Amino acid sequence: MATSAKALDALAAVCGDVRPGEPEEGVLGVEPALVAAPSSVDEAAGVMRVAAALGLAVVPRGGETRLDWGAPPARCDLLVDTRRLDALLEHTSGDLVVSAQAGMPMERLAEVLAERGQRLALDVPLPGSTVGGTIATAAAGPLRTLYGTPRNLVIGLTIVRADGQVARSGGKVVKNVAGYDLGRLFCGSFGTLGLIVEATFRLHPVPAARAWVTRDVDGPKQAYEAVQAVLHSPVAASAVEYIGPGKVAVLLEGVPDGLSLRARTTAGLLGGDAEIGGDPPAGWGRYPDGTTLIDVTAPPTALPDLLATAGTAVTWNGDGHGHVGLPAGSPPDVAVRLLGALRDVLGAHRGGAVVRYAPEDVREAVDAWGPVPALALMRRVKDQFDPDHRLSPGRFVGGIR
């Protein structure tokens, strides 16, 4: 049914860009039968209505920067490409609010906002990321230490439900909290609840000055002490990052007059050979090298145990979130042992570890998501938003379909 001329014709009647899928467009090896690229919310809604009527399994695609995160879909009858939904809808600079379509690249959004001295405080690590993909994967970089993740910055969201109905929540001003909070629910949903088509964010001013204070550290204990000294000080760091194999870096932002004193104070807190510079250190805001990426979460007190367990390919920031990389060619049993050790260690701190991407042999050998206490609740939410289980089936926690 997914490859039939009927499906292609029905989609072409509601969307101007529809075609058969290509092998290279496969999502972790699962080739899409059809690809549709809507250019408006109305087209997106039409595509989803046709998919519902024909029982097509739908997988959204943005900039493909994180399409390899999660598990392969159980099936992919229709790949919905959002990159033609790339418009800036409204920038109300006086209210520090912007609305953009889901396919807009984060870099282009940043350029537009910078012209008015504003920014969306999400330093997304992967170039080419789109607004919708960033929300769907809850992606954020070091600035999450102070500003949080998309969950904290999305104040309004427009989505197309599995049945093709358009739903909106939130508003265009920060104080508007009426309605169901789709923004929080859809952050990190991996395309399993609906198609994100528009988003409204709260903004922050671009700082007048920035400085990075860095120190090379020797071992987990010294790294922990340096991080704790900054987190429990009044220097108000915008970001604190550990960059393996042994560097603590602190980002300070503000006005030039006060920044110099804060930077010197931070250098004193870090101790050792701390240095002050105007550019980020190597590795800042990037994922560690490797073909397997493990996302780790735990409170800052878990840092020594994390570093002692994970080895050198680690990045971690001051809100208790980080990543561990495994080099290419690592046997599956190495990944299994490391993942188990991380979950044991971080579990003692009420944290966890999730495999974001990995080679096929590693994916098949590990439980990528690990234990999820809220899985039953997540399944009920899935049933409400996608009762036929057609949206990104099998991609998310517990193989939710």
C-alpha positions in Angstrom: 0.0 0.0 0.0 2.8 2.4 0.9 4.4 2.2 -2.5 1.2 2.2 -4.5 0.3 4.8 -7.1 -2.7 5.6 -5.1 -0.7 6.8 -2.2 1.6 8.9 -4.4 -1.3 10.5 -6.2 -3.2 11.2 -3.0 -0.1 12.9 -1.5 0.6 14.9 -4.7 -2.9 16.3 -4.6 -2.2 18.0 -1.2 1.6 18.7 -1.5 3.7 20.2 -4.3 6.8 18.1 -3.6 6.2 14.4 -3.4 8.3 11.6 -4.8 9.4 8.0 -4.2 12.1 7.5 -1.6 15.7 6.7 -2.4 17.9 4.1 -0.7 20.3 6.8 0.6 17.5 8.4 2.4 17.0 5.4 4.7 16.6 6.1 8.4 19.2 3.8 10.0 18.8 1.4 7.1 15.0 1.6 6.7 14.3 3.0 3.3 11.2 5.3 3.0 8.7 4.3 0.3 7.7 7.9 -0.3 9.0 11.4 0.6 6.9 14.5 1.0 8.3 18.0 1.5 5.4 20.4 2.5 6.0 24.1 2.1 3.2 25.3 4.4 1.3 24.3 7.4 -1.8 23.5 5.2 0.3 21.2 3.0 1.8 19.5 6.1 -1.7 19.0 7.5 -2.9 17.6 4.1 0.1 15.2 4.0 -0.7 13.9 7.5 -4.4 13.5 6.7 -3.6 11.4 3.6 -1.1 9.3 5.7 -3.9 8.7 8.3 -6.4 7.7 5.6 -4.0 5.3 4.0 -2.4 4.0 7.3 1.1 5.2 6.4 3.9 5.1 9.0 5.4 8.6 9.1 9.0 9.6 10.1 9.8 13.4 10.1 13.1 14.6 8.8 14.8 18.0 9.3 18.4 18.7 8.7 19.4 15.0 9.2 21.9 16.0 11.9 20.3 13.6 14.4 18.3 11.3 12.2 20.6 8.5 13.4 19.6 9.1 17.0 17.3 6.5 18.5 16.3 3.1 17.1 15.5 2.3 13.4 11.8 2.7 12.7 9.7 -0.4 12.5 8.6 0.9 9.1 8.9 4.1 7.1 6.1 4.4 4.5 6.4 8.2 4.4 9.3 10.5 5.2 8.1 14.0 5.8 10.9 16.5 5.0 10.4 19.8 6.8 13.2 21.8 5.2 10.8 23.8 2.9 9.1 25.0 6.1 11.9 27.4 6.7 10.4 30.9 7.2 10.9 33.4 10.0 7.3 34.1 11.0 7.7 36.9 13.5 10.4 38.6 15.6 9.0 40.8 18.3 12.2 42.2 19.5 10.6 44.4 22.2 9.1 41.3 23.8 12.2 39.1 23.2 10.2 36.6 21.3 10.6 34.9 17.9 8.4 32.5 15.9 9.9 30.4 13.1 8.9 27.4 11.1 10.3 24.0 11.9 12.7 23.6 9.0 14.6 26.8 9.5 18.3 26.2 10.2 19.4 27.2 13.7 22.4 29.1 12.2 20.2 31.2 10.0 17.8 32.0 12.9 20.9 33.0 14.9 22.0 35.4 12.2 18.6 37.1 11.9 18.3 37.5 15.7 21.9 38.9 16.0 21.0 41.7 13.7 18.7 43.0 16.5 21.2 42.2 19.2 19.3 39.1 20.4 19.8 35.3 20.5 18.1 32.0 21.2 20.3 30.7 24.0 20.8 27.2 22.5 24.3 26.6 21.2 23.4 23.4 19.3 26.5 21.4 18.7 25.8 20.2 15.1 25.8 22.6 12.2 22.7 22.2 10.0 20.3 21.5 12.8 16.8 22.8 12.3 14.3 24.3 14.7 12.0 21.3 14.7 14.8 18.8 15.0 16.4 20.6 17.9 13.1 20.5 19.7 12.3 16.9 18.8 15.7 15.7 20.2 15.9 18.3 23.0 19.3 19.2 21.8 21.4 21.8 23.7 25.0 22.7 24.3 27.0 24.3 27.2 24.6 27.2 27.6 22.1 24.8 29.1 24.0 25.4 32.4 22.3 28.8 32.7 19.5 28.9 30.1 18.3 25.3 30.0 17.2 23.2 27.0 14.5 23.8 24.3 12.0 22.7 27.0 12.8 25.9 28.9 12.9 28.2 25.9 9.9 27.1 23.8 6.8 29.2 24.8 4.5 28.2 21.9 4.3 25.3 19.5 2.2 24.4 16.4 2.1 20.7 15.5 0.1 18.6 13.1 -1.4 15.6 14.8 -1.4 12.1 13.5 -4.9 12.6 12.0 -3.9 15.8 10.2 -5.5 18.3 12.6 -3.4 21.4 13.5 -2.9 22.0 17.2 -1.4 25.0 18.9 -0.4 25.8 22.5 1.3 28.7 24.2 1.5 32.1 22.7 3.7 34.9 21.4 4.5 36.5 24.8 6.4 34.9 27.6 3.6 35.4 30.1 1.0 33.4 28.1 0.7 30.0 29.6 -2.8 29.2 28.6 -3.6 25.8 27.0 -1.9 22.4 27.0 1.9 22.7 27.1 2.8 21.0 23.9 6.2 22.6 24.0 7.4 20.7 27.0 5.7 17.5 25.9 7.2 17.5 22.4 10.7 18.4 23.5 12.6 15.1 23.2 9.7 13.2 21.7 11.6 12.1 18.6 8.7 12.5 16.2 6.5 10.0 18.0 3.6 12.4 19.0 3.1 14.7 16.0 4.8 16.8 13.3 6.3 20.0 14.6 5.7 22.8 12.1 6.2 26.1 14.0 7.7 27.2 17.3 7.9 30.3 19.4 10.9 30.9 21.6 11.8 33.3 24.4 15.0 35.2 23.6 17.9 36.8 25.4 20.1 39.8 24.5 23.5 39.1 22.9 26.0 39.8 25.7 28.3 42.8 25.2 31.4 40.8 26.1 32.4 37.2 26.6 35.4 35.5 28.2 36.4 31.9 28.7 38.4 30.8 31.7 40.1 27.5 31.4 42.3 25.2 33.5 44.0 21.9 32.8 43.1 19.4 35.5 44.7 16.2 36.6 42.2 13.5 37.4 38.5 13.3 38.4 39.1 14.8 41.9 40.7 17.9 40.6 38.1 18.4 37.9 35.3 18.0 40.4 36.8 20.5 42.8 37.3 23.1 40.1 33.7 22.7 38.8 32.3 22.9 42.3 34.2 26.0 43.1 32.6 27.8 40.2 29.1 26.4 40.6 29.0 27.5 44.3 30.4 31.0 43.6 28.7 34.3 42.7 30.5 34.7 39.4 27.3 33.7 37.5 28.8 31.6 34.8 26.8 31.1 31.6 28.3 27.7 31.1 30.7 25.3 32.8 32.1 22.5 30.7 34.5 19.6 31.3 36.3 18.7 28.1 38.1 15.4 28.1 40.8 14.3 28.6 41.4 17.0 31.2 40.1 20.6 30.9 37.6 22.6 32.8 36.2 25.7 30.9 33.9 28.4 32.1 32.0 30.9 30.0 31.3 34.3 31.4 29.1 36.9 29.7 28.1 40.5 30.5 29.3 44.1 30.2 33.1 44.7 29.7 33.7 46.6 32.9 32.4 43.9 35.2 33.6 40.9 33.1 37.3 41.5 33.7 36.9 41.2 37.5 34.6 38.2 37.2 37.1 36.5 34.9 40.0 37.1 37.4 37.8 35.8 40.2 36.9 32.7 38.2 40.6 32.1 37.5 41.3 32.2 41.2 38.5 29.7 41.9 39.8 27.3 39.3 43.3 27.6 40.6 46.3 26.0 39.1 47.3 27.4 35.7 43.9 28.9 34.8 43.9 31.1 31.7 41.6 33.9 30.5 40.8 34.2 26.8 38.3 35.6 24.3 37.8 32.4 22.3 36.3 29.1 23.3 38.8 26.3 23.9 39.1 23.4 21.5 36.2 20.9 21.9 33.9 23.5 23.5 30.3 22.5 22.8 31.1 19.5 20.7 30.3 15.9 21.1 33.3 13.7 21.9 34.9 11.9 19.0 33.8 8.4 18.2 31.2 6.3 16.3 29.2 5.6 19.5 27.7 8.5 21.5 26.3 7.9 25.0 24.3 10.6 26.6 24.8 10.8 30.3 22.8 12.6 33.0 23.4 12.9 36.8 23.8 15.7 39.3 27.2 17.6 39.4 28.2 15.5 42.5 28.5 12.5 40.1 31.3 14.0 38.0 34.2 12.1 39.7 32.4 8.8 39.3 31.5 9.6 35.7 35.1 10.5 34.8 36.6 7.5 36.6 34.2 5.2 34.7 34.1 6.7 31.2 37.8 7.4 30.5 39.0 10.3 28.4 36.4 10.8 25.7 33.9 12.8 27.8 32.3 16.2 27.7 30.0 17.3 30.6 28.4 20.6 31.6 27.4 22.2 34.8 23.7 21.2 34.7 24.7 17.6 35.0 24.5 16.5 31.4 27.2 15.2 29.2 28.4 12.7 26.6 30.8 9.8 26.3 32.3 8.7 23.0 33.6 5.3 21.9 36.1 5.2 19.1 35.4 3.6 15.7 35.9 -0.2 15.7 35.1 -0.7 19.4 33.6 -4.2 19.7 30.0 -4.5 20.9 31.1 -6.2 24.1 33.2 -3.1 25.0 30.1 -0.9 24.5 27.9 -3.3 26.6 30.4 -3.2 29.5 30.9 0.5 29.5 27.1 1.2 29.2 26.4 -1.1 32.1 29.1 0.4 34.2 27.9 3.9 33.5 24.3 3.0 34.4 25.4 1.4 37.6 27.5 4.3 38.7 25.1 7.1 37.6 22.1 5.2 38.8 23.5 5.6 42.3 23.2 9.4 41.7 19.7 9.0 40.2 21.1 9.5 36.8 21.3 7.4 33.6 22.9 6.7 30.3 21.3 6.5 26.8 23.0 5.5 23.5 22.3 8.3 21.0 24.0 6.7 18.0 26.1 3.7 17.3 27.1 1.3 14.6 24.6 -1.4 13.8 26.4 -4.2 15.6 26.6 -2.1 18.8 22.9 -1.0 18.5 21.9 -4.7 18.3 24.0 -5.6 21.4 22.9 -2.9 23.8 19.7 -1.7 25.4 20.0 1.9 24.0 17.5 3.5 26.4 17.9 1.5 29.6 15.4 1.5 32.4 12.7 4.1 32.0 10.4 4.4 35.1 7.9 6.6 33.3 7.5 4.2 30.3 3.9 3.3 31.2 2.9 6.9 31.3 4.7 7.6 28.0 2.8 4.8 26.4 -0.5 6.3 27.5 0.5 9.7 26.1 1.5 8.0 22.8 -1.9 6.3 22.7 -3.6 9.7 23.1 -1.7 11.5 20.4 -1.1 8.6 17.9 -3.7 5.9 18.6 -2.8 4.0 15.5 0.9 4.0 16.4 2.0 5.3 12.9 4.4 8.1 13.9 8.1 7.1 14.1 7.1 3.6 15.2 9.8 1.9 17.3 12.1 4.9 17.3 11.7 5.9 20.9 12.0 4.6 24.5 11.0 1.0 25.0 10.3 0.6 21.3 7.2 2.7 21.6 5.1 2.2 18.5 
